[in-house]
């Protein structure tokens, strides 16, 4: 029994079953635990992804694995040793998205700059999983012309991730402009009556626009993963390999 066995049971088979290795949720874990778990995953898969990571988590992992990368703006920590062109590099969302050569096309858009950390988590997750991803920031309904000028970009996507706090209106607007799935992400951004994202969550769940699905409050990772599975489902590759 190793030290890691006392606090984690790693699922090394998840990549085969689900198309991507187990992802580490950093929140609540010590820096030492995150470093040990991520190192084990990277040794097996050449890849490890940690969400909700802190600077302390990043320092501990980099001490053990100097090639680890940390995106402080959204708490993404990762090791990527895959061969090119799959390998992702960078320490900002812009660098990571520009370094990728993924499949299909996902567009992630967020209503306000305050929603950007959640949107970046979604975009980076989808990108690392293998989807070509574009991020569109600060296009909320308070200035509706901003999103309306982006209709060509929205229409080019296979799936959209739309991130919004406050009343959460942006996904309904976007879904009324496109013919592809929209993954809506409520954020905890907003004044008191937003109830830390509950108002946005309920607004998205009761959207009158078709084609909208909703993930949990601030769950950029969950949105990025489901968007990737819609954009680049494994059955396409299985059919191409036949």
C-alpha positions in Angstrom: 0.0 0.0 0.0 1.4 3.4 -1.0 0.7 6.7 0.7 -1.7 7.8 -2.1 -3.9 4.7 -1.4 -4.8 6.2 2.0 -6.8 9.1 0.4 -7.4 8.2 -3.2 -8.4 5.3 -5.4 -7.4 6.3 -8.9 -9.5 5.2 -11.9 -6.9 4.4 -14.5 -9.5 2.8 -16.8 -11.6 5.9 -17.2 -9.8 7.0 -20.4 -10.8 3.7 -22.1 -14.4 3.8 -20.8 -15.1 7.5 -21.2 -12.6 8.9 -23.7 -10.5 11.0 -21.2 -8.6 10.3 -18.1 -9.9 11.0 -14.6 -9.9 14.7 -13.8 -8.9 15.9 -10.4 -11.1 18.3 -8.5 -8.6 20.3 -6.5 -10.9 22.1 -4.0 -10.7 20.5 -0.6 -7.5 18.6 -1.4 -4.1 19.5 0.1 -1.3 20.6 -2.2 0.5 17.3 -1.5 -2.5 15.2 -2.4 -3.1 17.1 -5.7 0.6 16.7 -6.6 0.7 13.0 -5.9 -2.6 12.3 -7.7 -1.7 14.4 -10.8 1.7 12.8 -11.0 0.3 9.3 -10.9 -2.2 10.1 -13.6 0.4 11.8 -15.8 2.7 8.8 -15.5 0.0 6.5 -16.9 -1.8 8.8 -19.4 0.8 11.4 -20.3 -1.9 13.8 -19.2 -3.4 15.2 -16.0 -6.0 17.9 -15.5 -6.8 19.6 -12.2 -9.7 22.0 -11.8 -10.3 24.4 -8.9 -6.6 24.5 -8.3 -4.9 27.1 -6.1 -1.4 28.6 -6.4 -0.4 26.3 -3.5 -1.6 23.3 -5.5 0.4 24.5 -8.5 3.6 25.1 -6.5 3.4 21.6 -5.1 2.9 19.9 -8.5 5.5 22.0 -10.2 8.0 21.0 -7.5 7.4 17.3 -8.4 6.6 17.8 -12.2 8.4 21.0 -13.5 6.5 20.8 -16.8 3.1 21.4 -15.1 1.2 24.5 -16.3 -1.1 26.7 -14.2 -3.8 29.0 -15.5 -4.3 31.2 -12.4 -7.3 33.1 -13.8 -9.5 30.0 -13.7 -7.7 27.6 -11.5 -6.8 25.1 -14.2 -3.6 23.0 -13.5 -2.4 20.5 -16.0 0.4 18.3 -17.3 0.4 17.4 -21.0 3.1 15.1 -22.4 1.2 13.9 -25.4 2.9 14.1 -28.7 2.2 17.0 -31.1 -0.3 18.0 -32.4 -2.4 16.8 -29.4 -0.2 18.4 -26.8 -1.5 21.7 -25.3 0.8 24.4 -24.0 0.4 27.8 -22.3 -0.4 29.5 -19.0 -3.2 31.7 -20.1 -6.5 30.8 -21.8 -5.5 32.7 -24.9 -2.2 30.8 -25.2 -3.9 27.5 -24.7 -6.7 28.0 -27.2 -4.2 29.2 -29.8 -1.9 26.3 -29.3 -4.6 23.7 -30.1 -5.4 21.9 -33.3 -8.6 20.1 -32.1 -11.6 18.7 -33.9 -14.8 20.4 -34.9 -15.6 23.8 -33.3 -16.9 24.9 -29.9 -17.7 28.5 -29.2 -17.7 29.5 -25.5 -19.3 32.9 -24.8 -19.8 34.7 -21.5 -22.1 37.5 -20.6 -19.7 39.7 -18.6 -16.0 39.8 -17.6 -17.0 38.7 -14.1 -18.1 35.4 -15.7 -14.8 34.9 -17.5 -13.2 32.5 -15.0 -16.0 30.0 -15.5 -16.0 30.5 -19.2 -12.2 29.9 -19.3 -12.6 26.7 -17.3 -15.1 25.5 -19.9 -13.0 26.5 -22.9 -9.7 25.1 -21.6 -11.4 21.8 -20.6 -12.9 21.3 -24.1 -9.6 22.3 -25.7 -7.5 19.9 -23.7 -10.0 17.1 -24.4 -9.5 17.6 -28.1 -12.0 20.2 -29.4 -11.1 23.3 -31.4 -12.4 26.1 -29.1 -13.0 29.8 -29.4 -13.8 32.1 -26.4 -16.0 35.2 -26.8 -16.1 37.4 -23.8 -18.4 40.2 -22.5 -21.3 39.9 -24.9 -24.2 40.0 -22.4 -27.8 41.2 -23.1 -27.2 44.5 -21.4 -25.6 45.5 -24.7 -27.4 43.1 -27.0 -25.7 44.5 -30.1 -22.5 42.8 -29.0 -23.8 39.3 -29.4 -25.8 40.1 -32.5 -22.7 41.2 -34.3 -21.2 37.7 -33.6 -23.9 35.7 -35.4 -21.5 34.4 -38.1 -19.2 33.0 -35.4 -22.0 31.5 -33.4 -23.4 29.8 -36.5 -20.0 28.3 -37.3 -20.0 26.2 -34.1 -21.1 22.6 -33.6 -22.0 23.4 -30.0 -22.1 26.5 -27.9 -21.3 27.0 -24.2 -23.0 30.2 -22.9 -22.0 31.4 -19.4 -24.0 34.1 -17.5 -24.8 35.3 -14.1 -27.3 37.9 -12.9 -30.6 36.8 -14.5 -29.0 34.4 -16.8 -30.7 35.6 -20.0 -27.9 35.2 -22.5 -28.4 31.4 -23.3 -32.0 31.9 -24.3 -31.0 34.7 -26.7 -28.2 32.7 -28.2 -30.3 29.6 -28.6 -32.8 31.7 -30.6 -30.1 32.5 -33.1 -28.6 29.1 -33.8 -29.5 25.6 -34.9 -26.9 23.7 -32.7 -27.0 22.6 -29.0 -26.5 25.3 -26.3 -24.9 24.3 -23.0 -25.9 27.0 -20.5 -23.8 27.7 -17.4 -25.2 29.8 -14.6 -22.6 31.7 -12.5 -22.7 32.9 -8.9 -22.1 36.5 -10.2 -24.7 39.1 -9.2 -26.3 41.2 -6.5 -28.4 39.8 -3.6 -31.5 38.6 -5.4 -29.4 36.5 -7.7 -28.9 34.2 -4.7 -25.4 33.3 -5.7 -26.4 31.9 -9.1 -29.8 30.4 -8.2 -31.7 33.0 -10.1 -29.6 32.4 -13.3 -29.9 28.6 -12.8 -33.7 28.8 -12.6 -33.9 31.2 -15.5 -31.9 28.9 -17.7 -33.9 25.8 -16.7 -37.1 27.6 -17.6 -35.8 29.0 -20.9 -38.4 29.2 -23.7 -35.7 28.6 -26.3 -35.3 25.1 -27.7 -32.0 23.3 -27.6 -30.8 24.6 -24.2 -29.3 22.2 -21.6 -28.1 23.4 -18.2 -25.2 22.4 -15.9 -24.7 23.4 -12.3 -23.8 26.8 -11.0 -20.1 27.7 -11.9 -19.6 24.3 -13.4 -17.4 25.3 -16.3 -15.6 22.0 -16.3 -18.9 20.1 -16.7 -20.0 22.3 -19.6 -16.7 22.0 -21.4 -16.8 18.2 -21.1 -20.3 17.8 -22.4 -19.7 20.3 -25.2 -16.6 18.3 -26.3 -18.6 15.0 -26.3 -21.2 16.7 -28.5 -18.6 18.3 -30.8 -16.4 15.3 -31.2 -18.2 12.1 -30.1 -16.1 8.9 -30.0 -18.4 7.1 -32.4 -17.2 9.4 -35.2 -13.6 8.2 -34.6 -14.7 4.6 -34.3 -16.5 4.8 -37.7 -13.5 6.5 -39.3 -11.2 3.8 -38.0 -13.3 1.0 -39.6 
